[in-house]
Structures are given as C-alpha cells and as structure tokens.
Amino acid sequence: MKGLALAGGVAANSALRSGVTELAQEFGVEVHLPTMAMCTDNAAMIAAAGTYRLRHDGPSTWDLSASPNWQLADVS
C-alpha cells in the first residue's frame, strides 16, 4: 500500500492536514500525521546556534543577507 507522511512545522497546518487526509482517502493512500506536539519547527535550535555565533563572532554587519539555497559549507 502506498503512503504519505507529513512532518515538521508544516504538518501543524490544519487545512493542509484536512486536505491531505481527504485526498489520501480519495486515492486509497495511507496517510501518516504526527501528533501536534511533534509538529514543531527548529526555532529553538536556530536561536541556540545564533546565540553561540553571536558570542563567538560578535554581531553581524547590517548588509547581511540570506539565501534559501545556501549549503552548510557556505556558511560555516
């Protein structure tokens, strides 16, 4: 049997959970949804990493930008 799983912060979206469940039933796909307690994002981890970096390297310059395509090797 085919299956679909949602994970991470997006899995807390109630409209998404409902829509995925309906589609899964329509197409005969088993859906796996984590409990809401397990649908957290990584904000605490990012905050801890930011705190470490601030203490280690000091504040960033005002011209700092972000890219969703950065690889870990590019920013470490």
C-alpha positions, -999 to 999 in steps of 0.1 A, spaced: 0 0 0 12 35 -8 16 60 20 21 97 26 36 114 57 37 150 67 64 162 90 78 193 106 61 227 112 40 225 81 23 194 95 6 216 121 -14 234 94 -50 222 100 -62 230 65 -32 210 50 -39 181 73 -75 180 63 -68 183 26 -42 157 26 -64 133 46 -93 138 21 -70 133 -9 -54 102 6 -88 86 12 -99 95 -24 -68 79 -39 -65 50 -14 -33 62 1 -25 57 37 -17 90 54 5 94 85 2 125 105 23 133 136 6 145 168 5 183 171 32 181 198 56 166 172 49 194 146 74 219 159 99 238 138 135 243 146 133 278 160 149 268 193 178 252 176 183 282 153 182 305 184 208 285 202 230 284 171 226 322 168 235 328 204 266 307 201 276 325 169 270 360 185 292 351 215 319 336 193 320 361 163 301 391 176 272 408 158 267 406 120 270 436 98 239 454 86 245 442 50 240 406 59 215 388 36 201 352 34 197 327 7 174 296 9 199 277 -13 230 281 9 248 249 17 261 244 52 297 245 39 290 280 26 280 295 60 302 276 85 
